[in-house]
Amino acid sequence: MILDVTRHKFSEALLTLLFFAVAIAVVAGVVYPHASTIVGGAEAPLVPYITQFRVEHPTLSAVLLGLLYFYSVLRLSRATVRVEIYPSMTLSAIAVSAVTLFGAMVTLDYGVLAMSMLFIAETYGRLIYCFSASVRPHFLFSAMVALGALPLFDKAFIPLSIIVSIYLIVARGTLRETALTLLGIIMPSFIYCYITWLAGGDFVASFVDVWCENLISSHLSLAAYLTLPRLIYIGVVLFLQILAAVLYLTTPLGLNSGARDVWRVLLLSLVVLVVSLVMLPASSPSIIVAMSLLSAVMLPLLFQYASAINATLAYVLLLLATLVPLIF
């Protein structure tokens, strides 16, 4: 395998992704065959159903995790290639995302994390297209639907949903896109509350429960997730991400306005996630997964501008860091 990811061809990038997708499925099925105990508190509405499915179908859950892993990485990476958010054409986002995400997903309680991974990939994979030369309204609407669905899986995503929606309304400015943004972000919660009402529950109380309870973690406690090996992994990813962000902010890059809009959304989202992780009582491992996935989209810029030897060393460092939570 070529360790300089900027030179990866599609076949090499796809093989890397396939390897890590199979690896995460094997780890889930062999190393973590049993569901963890969900920490009590104000769970997001769909968490009990995901947990129950994992308990009753552990093998199928592991297989689905591998498939979702493969799809999520490819979904988001494909958008970066189509919209060209880097100074030159590269497929490195596929391999970098596959490697980076592995360290965040290697955990006993992977059910909710898998759904968070999927909907983050859907959100930003579609949102990136909204800043291309030919904007299609359905990309904006479907991205907002995916973003609005995230609080149903983990309430720690409520600040991200609100702030990204406000940013898009202010940045886009048109009445049609404002309506699409608001309709998309509210629709998942409305559907959930409507189904709850049909089942005999209270519509308004269900809506408030989805959007307003941010005081208790929704699933696996963050303290149990943030082991020393995980902190080493997060430190490496954060260090590389800071380098990539500084490079983007200080170096004149030949990027068009659409690509720069994508970078603004990604950086804003990452800042919101970091603040949510530090400040919210409801912060959870899902935030780490989202941060890893968004960072993986921006790291190829660093690999492009580094020398071949430095890019290789950085990629090897990332590989070692992502394996630390599994080995130790």
N, C-alpha and C positions, 0 to 999 in steps of 0.2 A: 504494500500500500504506500502511496506517496504521502509523506507527512506534511508537505507543503500544500495546505488545503486550497490555496488560491489557484493551484494548477490541476485540481481535480476535474476529471471529466464526469459526465453524468453517470456512467457505469460505476465509477469508483465511489462517487457520492452516494449512489443508491445502495451499493453493497455495504457501505458504512452504516447507513440507516437501517438496512435489513438486519445487519448483525446486532445492533443495539435493540431493535424491536424484538428480535427473537430472545436476546439476553434478558430483557425486562420481563418477558412472558415466562421464561424459565425461572427466573428469580422469584416471581410472584407465585408460580405454581409449586416450586420445590422448597425454596428457602422460607417463603411466607405463605404456607398453605392455609392458615387459619386466620379468620378476621380478628382484628384487634378490638379491644374494649373501647367503645366510643365514650369520650369524656362527657359527662352530663352538662346540662345547661340549655341555652336557647339554640337548639339545632335549627339549621336551615330546613325548609319544608321537605325537600326531597332526600335528605340524608338517610332517614330510616329505611327508605325503600332501597337505596343503593347498598346499604349495609346488609339488609336482609337478603338481597340477591347474591351478595358476595358470600354470605354464610351458607346459603343453600346450594350455590353453584360455584365452588372454588376453582375448579379446572376451567370451566367456561369463562369465568371472570379473568383468569390469567391469560387465556387466549385473546379475549376481547381487549385486554390491556395492551397486548402486543400490537393488535390491529389498530387500535386508537392511537398508539404511539407513532406507528408508521404513518398513518393518515395525517395526524396533527402536524408533524414535522414537515411532511411534504406539502401540506396545504398552505402553511405559512411561508415556507421557503420558495415555493413556486411563485407566489405573489411578488417577492422581492426581485426575482429574475425578470418577471414580466414588466414591472414598473421601473426597473433599473434604478434602485436607490443607492447604488455604489458608483464611484467614479468610473469604473470599468467593469465589463461583463465578468461575472464569476458565479460559480455554482457552490461556492464554499459554505453558503448558508445551510445547505442540506446536512453536510457532515458536522458542521459546528453545532447546529441545533440538536442533532442526534446525540452527540457527545455530551453537550452541556445539560440537556434535559435529564439524562440518565441519573446523574447524581442527586437530583431533586426528587425523582420518582422511586428510588430504591428505598422503600419503607413498608412497614407492616400494614399500615392503613392506606392502601393505594386507590380505593374505590372512588372516593370523592375527589382525590387529586387527579384521577384520570378524566373525570368529567370537567373539572376546572381547566385542565390542559386542553381538552377538546374545544371548549367554548372560547377560551382565550385565542386559540389558533383560528377558529372560525371568525371571531370578532376582528382581529387585526389582519388576517388573510383577506377578508373582504374590505376592510376599511382602507387598506393600502390602495386598492383599485379606485377608491373615491378621489384620489389625488392625481390620477393619471390624466393623459390628454383627453381621453373620451370617458367622461364620467357617466355611469349608468345608475339611475336612482335605486334599482333593486339591490345594488351592492351596499349602499348606505343603509337602506331599510333592513336588510338581512344582517348586516353587521350590528345594528342597534338591537335587533331581536336577540342575537347571541349574547351581546353585552348585558341586556336586560334579564336574560335567563341566569346569569352567573350568581346573583344573590339567592336564587332558589337552591343552589348547591352549597354556597358558602356566603354568609352575611358579611364577611370581611371585604367583599368586592363592592359593597354599596358605595363607598366614597369614589372608587374608580368609575363606576357607572354614572354617577352624578356629574363628576368633574369633566370626564371625557364628553359627555352629552352637552354640557354647557359650552365647552371649548368648540365643539363642532357647530353649534348654533351660532356662536359669535364669529367663528372663522368663515363659515360658508355664507351666512347672511341672507339667503333667499328664503322666501316664505314656504316654498315647496319642500326644501331640504330641512327646514325647521320642523315642519309638520311630520315629515318622514322620521326624523330623529326622535321626536317626542312619542309618536305612535309606536315606533319600534321598541323603544326602551320600556314602555309601559305594558306592551302586549303580553309578554310572558307572565307577569304578575297578575294581569287581568284574567288571563285564561285560568291560572291556578286558583284565583279567588272565585271565579265563576264555577269551576268544578267543585270547589269546597262548598259553595252555596247550594249547588244542586244536591250535594250529599248531606245537607242539613246544617252546615256550619254558617258562620256569620261572615258576610262578604267584606265588610269594612274592617272587622277585626283581623281577618286573614291578610288584608293588604297592609295594615299597620304592622302586623307581625313580620311580614317579609322585609319591609323597608326601614323599620325603626328600632329593632332590637340589636344593638351593637355592643352590649355589655359583657357577653360571655362567648367564649370560643365555640364554634359550631361543631367541631369534631375533635380529632386527635390534638392533644394539647401541644402548644408550640415548644414548651420546655422539654417534653419527651422527644420531640422531633429533632431539636437542635442539639445533637450530641457533638462531641469534640470533632470526630471525622466530618460531620456535616458542616460544622463551622469552618473547618479548613477548606472544604469545597466552596462554601459561600464566599470565603475570603479571596480565593483565587479568581472566581468569576467576577466578584466585585472589583478587584484590582484591574483585571483586563477591561471591564466595562468602563471604569474611570478613564483609563488610557484612551479607549475608543471615543468617549464623550469629549475629552480634552482635545483629541485630534480633530474631531468634527468642528468644535467651536473655535479652534485657533488656526486651523489650516484652510487656506482658500481652496475649495474643492469645486471641480467642474460639474456641479449638480444643477439640474433644472429646478424650477420653482416647485413642481409637484413632488420631487424627491425630498426637497427641504421641508415641505409640509409634512411628509411622512415622518421624517426625523423629529420634527417638533412634537408630533403626536406620540411617538415612541418614547422620547425623553420625558415628556410631561407625564405619561402613564407610569414610567419607571419611578419618577419622583413621588407620584401619588402612592404607589405601592410601598415604597420605602417608608414614607411618612405613616402610612396605615400600619405597617409592620411594627413600627416603633411606638406609635401613639395609641392605637386602638386596642382596647381589651379583647375585642373579637378577632384580633390578628391570628392567623392560622397558617399551617404549612402550605395551603393553596397559594398564598401570596408568594412564597418562595418559588413555587412552580411557575407562576406567572412571570416573576422577575427573571427567572432563568430563561424562559422562552423568549421574552422580549430582548434580553441581553444578547442571546444567541443571534438575533437578527441584526444587531448592531456590531458585533465583534468582527465580522468579515472586513469591515473598513480598516480595523487595526491590522489584520493579516495582510491586506493589500499594500499598506504603506510601510510595513516592516520589511527589512531585508529577508532574503530567503532563509538564512540561518536563524534569525530572530523569530520569524513566523513559525518555523519548524519547532523551535524550543517552546514557544508559547502554546502551540498545539499539543505538544507532548505534556507540558505542564497541565493543560486542561484535561487531557486524557487521564493522567494520574490522579488529579483532584476529583474527577467524577467517579473514579473507582474506589476511592478511599472509604466512602460510607458503606460500600458492600464488603470490602475486605476486612475492615475493622468494625 
